[in-house]
């Protein structure tokens, strides 16, 4: 066989291997993305799962489990005041010991709406996993309040999601109390 033909085949093989790698990454990204489904979509998925499992779990067990999860979610929403409306996740980079994902999250805390965008870097050393938040961007409804604006800016700089959620929960609860009080006096 001619050397130029062999070279052409080698290049074609490399191109196909690269295409397979890209398609595999795309498949992983799509598989990992989180979306919220309507109750109808959830019930369709449950019915489909029941057909696939053929008697491993009954539909009533799955419905009971779903109701239990919905009860838990309702409890946590009532307890914290947070109601998440959407979440998406996209893997930006993935290696054997390092994963970078871009997250988008939106929701409400009591009556205040918020949106978050951030990158999460997960690194694995031996059996220990560490996570670092970077590129945090917060969009809030009540940014006209200078205190909230300062808080959002400092939280974005520090990249502290825990501080954001804790502080927002307390602020939103008292914001709601103040709003009701002022409505009472109007």
N, C-alpha and C positions, 0 to 999 in steps of 0.2 A: 504494500500500500504506500502511496505517495506521502511524503512527510507533510506537505501542505494540507492534505486531506485529514491526516491525523490531528494536525494542529486545529483545523476547523472543528473536528469532533470534540476535541478537548475544550475549546472555547464554548461550544454548544452545551456540553456537560456542565461546565462552570456556570453558565448562564441559567441553566435549569436548576442547579443546586441553589443558586441565589434566589431564584423565583420561589422555590420551595421554602426557603428560610423566611422570606418576606410574607408569604401566605400563612405560614405557621404563626408568625408574630401577629399578623392581622387577626387570625382565628383566636389566638389567646386574648388579644385586646377585646374582641367582641364578646368572648365568653366571660370575661371579667367585669365588663361594664354592668353597673347596677341600674335598674330602672324600676319604677313602681308600676304595678299592674292594677287594673280594676278588679272588683270582686268577681266579675264574670270571667275575666282571664284566669284568675286564680282557680275558680271552679272548673274551668276547662282543663287546666293543667292537672288538677287533682284527678279528674275523670280519666285523662290520658295516662297518668301515672298508675291509676288503679288497673287499667287494662294491661299495662306493661308488667306490673308486679303479679297479677293473677293470684289474688288471695293472700298475699303476704300481709297486707293490712286491709281492713275493711274500710269502705268509704266513710262509715260512721266514725271510725277511729281517727281518720284524717280530718274530718269535719270538727271533731272534738279538739284535736290538736290545734287546728286553725283558730277555733274559737278561744282556746286558751292563750294562744299567741296574741290575738286581738285584744283580749282582756288585759294581758300584761302590757301591751303597747299603750292602751288607754290609761292604765294605772301610771305608767312612767310619764305620759303626756300631762296628766293631771298633777303629778308630783313635781315635775320640773318646769312645766309651762311650755316646753318645746314641742313643736309640731313640725316635723320635716316634710317638705312637700316634694323635693326632688333631690336626687343624688346621682352623679355620674363619675365614673372612674376610668382613666385611660392610662395604660402602661406606656411610659415614655422610653424607658431604658430597662433592660433586664439582663443581668449576667448571673453567674453562678452564686455570688455572694452579695449582690447589690441589686436593688430594684427601685426605680423611680416611677412614681405614679402621680398623675395630675387629677385632683379631685375638685368637683364643683358640688356645692351643697346649698340648698335654699330652704327657708322655712320661716316660722314665726315663733316668737317667744311672747306669750300672752298676746298683746296686740301689735308688737313691733316686728316688722318684717326684716329679714337679713339674708344676705347671700355671701358665701365664702368661696374663694378659689385658693388652692394651695397645692404645693408639691410635697409629697411624702417620700423621703429617702429612707429605705429600710436596708440595713446592713447586717449581715450574719457573720459572726465570728464563732467558730466551733459550734456550740449549741445556744449561744446568746444572740438575741436579735435586738438591735437598737433602731429606733425610728427618729428622724429629724424632720421637722416641718420647715419649709422654706417658701419664699415667694407668696406669703400670705396676703391676700387682698380681701378686704371686708367692705361690703356695701350695705349701708343701713338706711332705713326710712327716715329716721330723725337725726340726720347729720347737722341740721341747723342749730341744734343745741351744742354750744361750744364744749361743754364737758364731755359729751358723747363723742364729739369729733376728736378731742384730745385723747380720749380713751382708745378709740379705734386706731388712731395713728400710732400710739405707743404699743398697742397690741400687735399691729402689723409689723412694726420694727422688731419686736421681740419674737414674733412667730409663735406665741403661746395660745394654743387653742383652749387649753384648760382654763386659763385666766379669762379668756373671752366668754366661754360658756357660763362660768360661775358668775362673773360680773354682770353679764347680760341678763341672766335669770333674776338676780336681785334687783337690778335697775328696772327691768320691764315690769316686775311685780309692783314696785313702788310707783312707776310711771302710770300704771293702770289705776292705782289708788288715788293718785293726784288728779288724774283725768276725771274719775268719777266724782271726786270732791268738788272740783271746779264746775262740773255739770250740775251738781246739786245746788250750788249757789247762783247759777245763772237764772 
